[in-house]
Amino acid sequence: MEEYLQLFVKETSFYNQIVLGSLVPQSLWNPLPHVLQTWLRNYIGGVLLYLLSGGLWALYIYYWKRNLYLPKDSIPTNEAMLLQIIVAMKAMPWYSALPTVSEYMIESGWTRCFSSISEIGFPAYLAYLAIYLIIVEFGIYWMHRELHDIKPLYKYLHATHHIYNKQNTLSPFAGLAFHPIDGILQAVPHAITRFITPLTGTTMVTIPYGWIGCLEHYATLKKAPRRLPERCAFDG
């Protein structure tokens, strides 16, 4: 069992090496404990994905295709987008903690993750992936709903996000502009489902990053005259 779990440790170490080895001097990150290396990789990866994905999407929708999706008075100011980035950056260290804890649970053998798709076959993997996404979507929906229905949670947590939820302030960068606890609560279903649905460790590591991109893109267009499909794991 211990030998099998080391496959997950080697896998996360490989991801740490790719990200940290490319962007951070080795003398700064190599002495850190494995779990802190994983947190730093999640933090840097999250920040880069948030800024690059949000920046490219803003460039596309506000400049290149500005007349296709939004009228002029619906384009947020640079000041509004900068404020959203600041809010998200304050929360990003906390957001990075949840996938770090999740990866630690995978490495410790507490979840139902397996190392390779070949262990169960591709059809079974796709079925488990579909079940995972359904459970996560259901969990995020109800978590988000409770953040609205329970008034103290809305007032002290979720209202921060809705400051930017207007047609003339909503931007790709609003997708992660949450109070840190709010953002973590809405991501908790990703962590819980690891105990329910068997998937590869790689899948569990990469899905949250896809969720970030989905949040940013969907947040921008959900109130635009030409809409995306009604939901994309979030309806803030």
Secondary structure as UniProt FT lines:
FT   HELIX           2..23
FT   HELIX           26..29
FT   TURN            30..31
FT   HELIX           34..59
FT   HELIX           60..64
FT   HELIX           66..69
FT   HELIX           72..74
FT   HELIX           78..95
FT   HELIX           97..107
FT   TURN            108..109
FT   HELIX           117..119
FT   HELIX           122..149
FT   HELIX           151..153
FT   HELIX           154..158
FT   HELIX           159..162
FT   TURN            163..164
FT   TURN            167..169
FT   HELIX           172..176
FT   HELIX           180..192
FT   HELIX           193..195
FT   HELIX           201..221
FT   TURN            222..223
//
